[in-house]
């Protein structure tokens, strides 16, 4: 009786839903920790939940076949079983818009066209073509719009000319933009942040909206400044290319976040409806922004910027936005085809492209060199020159670093602690908000701005510890001539000429190249150290003392250059001189410290 009842019993709704899913989709686990469903014969992955997920599609298909509504409990049970199946599989990479596909013949770039049929563009060193199915899995979001099919290959000149008519910049900047677009189709490397600057009415927002839509069409190509990191991570993870529009100021948290998004960022947050589980959003993005003036930029962000200046538009050259949008819609297929042509040529040239000296954003620099090889342009030189100008211009927005640069230029070379440097460089009135209030903040600001100082020929090298009871960290600031900067590295290497000797400890030895001594008396005293080999006119570094450390320059023109206390030490015969009175006028600080100990 029981066996007959079991045979006559109909399968549950959950069972029917699982069988329905097995006929139409495969479930996979993504490397991002999420589970996805992929239609059989397709390469587009979609989540199991959400409004456009598998749950909704199963509910719709179940009603179409059985003319009945599946219960919520049955849908939940079915999705749980399918999710468990996916978790048992090896995780697979699920890409967004772009992917690198490695084959025996070489690496290929796969560009998802975002169309319902799943077509894509496959580009490699031998050329590109449109394929009906992608060899890798792609996911799509609400910010993923379809991309029109590109025009025919081989018409690079016509496509670039069409793009040139839409971008209001000079020719060197236009070529840099082309290089940024080509690099933007390579997802596995860091890309500089494209900064469109210019006065009002220069077409910045319109131009960058078109550039973003060339690579990653979206219903919201231009975005507002995010309120916090979580908002930024949610928005940035949903599209490959992100453009922040009308940025007036970049707060420090956003500056750090943009830097991390260039090289690879992630956000870890508590998963919903759980106590100890977490959700992870990890991504590397192509970023652009428009601004009239972003204000003071952090040094690390400025080194990741590719700034182009948009030119004023004459009244007789202005066009309605609808006309510009129509021209872009008409020419976008030809422009994309031209960019794909350049991408393939760059991919073919890149393996043989090498740089004698790698700058910051080295991968992008190699792409520019490869682009120059195939086009005859000089975008790499333009990029390096623009980077140097951008870095040097940061001094205008950094009053303390600018004051330090002026101080070092005046004295050629100076050694001392950061606290002494603050005492020698008084804050202007009114005091700038960015002016450091203590030595710790001043040291941090100088470390962040070290690339800016190097770009104008000023190097900062750690020079050991002072010999007084405070054991302060000393630094040597040196102003190099342009010729010296071009021929000499900014910091000493193992075979470089030594800087003026300063007694150091073993914990300092890993930071700079100085001989380590176990006894301070065994080291050459700074007073007897030779002048710098690269700067014969610079004064020798004087002894660090308790009242005045390490060779302070005169505070005013009336200050005598002769020390108040000077002469050979009566105990060790070491030469010394200092500018203030102490209780040991005939003994050097080293011997006095030993006596106290």
N, C-alpha and C positions, 0 to 999 in steps of 0.2 A: 504493500500500500504506500509506504513511504517512498520507495523507489519510483513508483508510477507518478506520485505527486511531484517528485523532483523533476521527472521528464516533462510533465505538463507545465511546470512553473516557468514563466517567462523571464528572460534576463532583465535585470534591473536597468533603470535609466543610466546609471553610472557606467555599467558595462557597455550599453549601447553607445554611449558617448565615447568611450575609449576605443571601441571598434570603429566608430566613425572617424576618429582622429587617426587611427592606424592606416586607414584607406587613403587619407589625403595629405598627411604631413609626417615629417620625421622630427623628433625632438633632439636637441643638441645642447651641450653645456658650453657656455662661452668662457674665455679666459678672464673676463671681468667678474666672474662669479655668478652670473645670471643664467637663466635657462631660456632657450628660444625654440621656436618651431619654424620649420622650413618646408614649404610646399614641395611635394615630389616633383622633380624636374626643374626646380627653381633654385636660385642662389640668394634669395632675399630672406633674411631671418627677421622674425617678429616675436615679441615677448609672449609668454603664456597668459599673462594678466593684462591689465590696462584696457582702455576702451577699444583699442584697435588690436587687441591680443587674441590669442587662441580661444580663450573662454567665450568671448562674444561671438566669434565665428562658429564655434561648436553649437552654441545656443541657436543661432540662425539656421545652420544646416540641419540640426535636429528637428526643428519645426518644419523645414521644407520637406523632409523625408517622412516624418511621422504625424504631421499635423497636430502636434501636441507640444506644449511648452515644458521644457526640462526644468526640474526643480533646482533651486539654488544649492541644496545639499548635494544633489547628484553632480552638478557642475563642479562643486568644490572637491568632491571625492575623485572625480575623473582627472581634474587638473593636478591633484596631489599625486596620483599614480604616475601621470606623464612626467611630472617634475622629478619624481624619484628615478624614473628611467633615465632621464637626461643626466642626473647627477652621477649615475654609474658609468657614464661614458668619459672618454678622454676629452678634456676641454679643448676647444678650437678658438682661434682668433676670429672675432666678429668685427669687421671694419666699418668705418663711416666715410663714405664718399671716395676715399683713396686707399689703395693698398699696394704693397710691394709683393710680387709673386716671384719666388725663386725657382728657376727651372735649370735643367742641364745646359741649355743654350745661353743662359744668362738671366739677369734680373729683368722683370717686366713691371711696368706701372699699370695698375688697373684703376680706371676711373668709372665709377658707377654713374650712369646717366639718370638714375632716379625715376625711370619710367616703370609703369606697372608690369611690363613684360620682362624686366630684369636685364635689359641690354647694357653693355658697357663698352668702353674703349680700352684696348690693350695696346700699350706703347712699349717699344723696346729699341735697342740699338739699330735694328734693321728696319724700323718703320712702325706705323700704327694702323689699326683697323678697328671697325666696330664689330663686336661679337654679340651673338644672340644670348649667350649665357656666360656668366662670370666664373672663372676658375676658383674664386674665393667667395666667402660669405660676406654679405653686407647687411647692415641694419639701417633703418631709416627712422627719422623722427618727424615731429610736426614742423621742424625747420628745414626739412629736406624737400626741395622742389625739383621737378623734372628739368633736365638740361636738354636743350634742343640738340638734335644730332649735328655734329660738326660738318663743315663743308668738305670739298675734296682736298686731298693732300697735295702738296707741291706748290701751293700758291701762297708762300710765306710772305712775299713782298706786298701783295695786295691786302692780306689780312693785317699786317702791321701798319700799313698806311691807313686802313680803316680805324684802327685803334688810335693812331696818332691824331686823327681828326677829332677824337672825342676827349682827349686828355689835354688840359690847359697848362702844360709845363714846357720848359726848354728841352732841347734835344738830349743833353746828357742825363737829365732827370728822367726823360721818357725811356731811355735805354736801361736805366737802373730799374724802372718799374717793370720792364719786360723781363729783366733778370729775376726780379722778385716773383713774378708770375710763373716763370719756368721752374724756379726753385720751389714754389708753392705746390707744385704737382709731385714733389718727392716727399712722402710722408715720414720717412725715417730719419730726418735730420733737423736740427734747429734752424729756424728761419728768423731773420731780423723783423722787428716790428716796423711796418711801413707807417711813417708819420706824415700825413698831408698837412702842411702848414701854409698859411697865407691869410691875407686880409679878407674882410667880408666880401662876398660876391665873387670869389675866384673859382667857384665850381668844385670845391674840395669834396663836399658830401656827395654830390652827384657822381663825380669821377670815381671815388672809392666804392660807392655802391655798385657801379658797373664792374669794377675790378673784382669785387667779392663775388658778384653773380656770374662772372666768367668761370670761376673755379668751383664755386659751391652755391648755386642758386638757392635763394631762401626767400620766404615771404617777409622776413625782417632782417635784411642784410645789414642795416644800421641799427645799433643798439645804444641804449642810454648807459651811463656810468652805473655799475652795480652798487648796491648799498653795502654789501658785505661779502665776505669770501664765499659763503655758502650759496648766495645768489649767483655769484660769478661762476662757481663750479657747475651749478645746474645748467646755466645758459651755455657755457663754453663747451660742456660735454655733449651738447645736442647738435653741434654743427662743426665742420672742419675749419671754416674761415669765419672769423669774428671781427667786426669793425665797431669800435666805440666812437660815437659821433659827438662833435662839439665838446671836447674835453677841455675844460678851463684850468683845472688843477688836478694833479695826480697825487693822492695821499700816499703815505709811505707804505701802508699795507697793500694797496693796489700796485704800487711799484714793484714790491717783492713778488706779488702774485703774478704779474705780467712776466717778470723774468723767469719764474718757474714754469709758466705755461709755454714759454718758448722752448725750453729744454726738456720739459716733461713735468707735469704737475699731477697731484692727486688730492682728494679730500676723503678723509675717513670720518664717518658719522655713525651714530647708533642706528641700527636697523629698526624700522617701525615694528611695533608690537613685540618687542624683545627686550631683554634686560642686559644681555652680555654679547649679543651678536652685533656686527658692524656691517655697514655698506660702504663700498669703496668706489669713488669716481676718479679714474686716472686717464690722463689725456696729454697730448702735445698738440698745440693749435697754431694755425696761421693767423696772425693778429695784425690789424691795422687800426689807426685812429686819426681823427681829424681835429684840428685845433688852430685857433689864431695864435695862442701862446699858452703853452702848458706850464709856464713858470719854471721853477728850479726842479731839475730832474736829478734823481740819484745817479751816482756814477755808474753803477752796474746796469741800470736801465738805459742810460745814454749810450753805452757801448753796444747795446742790442738794438738800437734804433737805426732805421734807414729813413732819413728825413728828406723829403722833396718839397720844394717851394712852388706853390701854384701862383701863376702870374695874374695880374689884374686883367679883367676882360673889358675891352673897349665897348662903348655904347653901341656902335654900329655892328659889333660882332656878337652881341647877345642873341641867344635863341630861346624860345619857350622850352620849358621842361618836357612838354609832350613831344616836341620835335626831336629833342635829344634822345628821349626814351625810344621813339620810333626808329631813329637811326641805329641805336644800339641793338634793338630787337632784330633789325634787318641785317646788321653786320656781325652779330655775335657768332653765327656758325663759321664764317670765314676767319674771324679772329681766333676762335678756339682751334681751328685747323692749323693756323699759322703757329700757335703756341705748341700744339702737338708736334709739328714739324721740328721746331727748335728743341723741344724736349728730347726727341729721338736723336737728334744730332749731338746734343750735350751728353746723353747717355753713352753714345758711341765714343765720344772724345774723353770723357771723364777718367777712364782707367789710366790714360797716358798723361793726365794733367797733374802737375806737381808744382808746388810753390816753394821757393827757397826759404821764405819766412812766413809762418802761419800767423795771421792776425787773429783777433777775437772774432767769433763767428767764422771759423776756418772753413767749414763745409760750404757755407754760402760763398766765400771768397773763391774756392775751387770751382764752383759752378759758374761764377762770373768769368773766371779765366777760361773755362771751356767754352762759354758763350762767346767770348772775344775771339777765340780760335776759329769758330765756325762762322762768325759774322764780320770779323775785321774791326769790331768796336774796341773801345778801351774802358769798359765799364768798371773793371777792377781798380784801375788807377783813380777813376772818379769816386768810387766807393771809399777807397782808403783816404783820399784827400778830404772827402766830406766827413769821414769819421774823425779825422784829426781836428778839423775845424769845429765840429760839434762838441768834442771833448774839451777843447780849449775854451769855447764859449761858455762852458759851465762856470768858469771863474767869475763871470759877471753876476751870477746868482748865488755865489758862495762867498760872502764877505770875509769870513775868517780865513778860508783857504787862500783867497786873493791877498789878504794882508800878510800871510806867511810867505807867499811867493814874492811879494815886494821886499819883505825883510831879508830873505835869502839872496835875492838879486843884489841887494845893497851890500851884503857882507860876503858874498861869494861862497863861503863855507862857514857853518856854525855847528857846534856840538853842545848839547845840553839836554835837560829833561823837559818834558812837556809843560810842567808847572812853571819852569823858568821862561819858557817861550810865551806862556800866557801873561807873565809879568812884564815881558819886554814889548808885547804887542797890546797896547790898551784898546779896549772896545770903543768904537766910535759912539758919538752921541747924536741922535738917540740910539740906544743899543739894539742891534738887529735881533730878531727872535731866534735866528739860527746860530747866534754867537754862543759858543760853549761856555758853561758856567763853571766848569772845573776841568782838571787835567784828564780825568777819565773820558769825559765826553769829547774833549779836544783830541785825544789820542784816537778815539773811534772815528771821528770825522776825518782826520788826516789819513787813516788807513783806508777809509772808503774813497777818499779823493786822491789816493796815491797815483792812479792812472792819469788823472788830470794834471797833476804836478809833473809827472814824467813826460807828458805830451808837450810841455813847455820847457823841458830841459832841467827839471829839478828832481833830484833823487833823494830818497829818505832811507837811511840804512841804520839798523840797530847797532849801537856802539858800546855794548856792555852795560855794566852797572856802576853807579857812583861809588866812591870809596868811603863815603861818610856813613853814619849810622843808619841812614834812611835807605841806602841801597836802591836808589831810584834808577829806573831804566833810562839810558841815554840814547840819543839819536843824533846822527850826523846828517845835516841838510847841506846839499851841494848844488850850486847853480852851474850847469854845464853850458858851454857855448853850443851853437847849432852844429858846428863841425864835430865837436866831441860827442854830442848826442847821436850823430849819424854813425860815427865810427866806434863808439864804445857802448857796451851793454849798460843798462841802468843800474844793475847791481853787480858786485864783484863775483867772479867765478873762481874756481879752484886755482887757475893759473894767472889770475889778474894781479896787478900790482897792489900791495896791501895799502889800506887806508891808514891814517895815523893811528898808532896802537893805543888801545885802551884796555885796561885789565878787565878780563871777563871771567865768568864762571862756566862750569861745564854745562849747566842747563841752557846757557846762551849759545853754546858752540854750534848747535844744529840750526840756528837761525841766521847766522852769517859766518863768513870765512875769516876767522881770526885765530891766532894760536892760543891754545888753552894753557893756562899756567895754574899750578897747584898752589903757589904762594904769590900774593900780590907783589912782593918785593922782587920776584924774579922777572917780572914784566918790565918792559921799557916804559919809563914814566912818560906821560903825555907831554910834559913840558919839554922833553928832549926829543920827542918824535919828529921825524922830518916832515917838511911841507908836502902836500899832495903832489904826486908825480904829474897828474893831469892839470893841476892848477898851481904852478910855482909861486904865484903871487899870494896864495892863500896863507894865512897865518897858521902856525902850528897849534894844535889843540892843547890848551893848558890843563893843569891838574884839576880834577874834580875835588872840591873842598866842601866842608860843611856849610860855611856861610854862602858861598857862591860856587856852584858846580860848573866844571868843564868849560872854562874859557868864555865867560860872558863878554860880549862886546860892550864898549862904553855906552852908558845910558844917555849921555848928552855930549855936546862938544866940549863942555867944561871938565868932563871927567878925565883924569889923567890915565894914560895907558900903563903907567908903572904901578905895580902892586903895592898895597899898603904894607904887606909882609912878604918878603921874598928873600931868596938866597939858598945856599945849600943847607940841607938838613944836618944838624950837628950830630945826628945818630947814624944816618945811612948815606950822607953826602948827596942825596938826590936833590936836584934843582926843583924849586917850587916858587910860586908867587900867587897871592890872593888879594882881593880888593877890600876886605874887611878885617877888623882887629879881632884876634882870638886870644885865648889864654895860653897858647903855645906858639909865640911868634918866631921861634928859631927851630921848630920841629915841624916836619911835614905831617899831613893828616894821617898817613898810613901808620907812622910810628906813634903818633898820639893816640890813635885808636887801639893799637896793640897795648900801649901802656894802661889805658883804661880797662881793657879786657883782663 
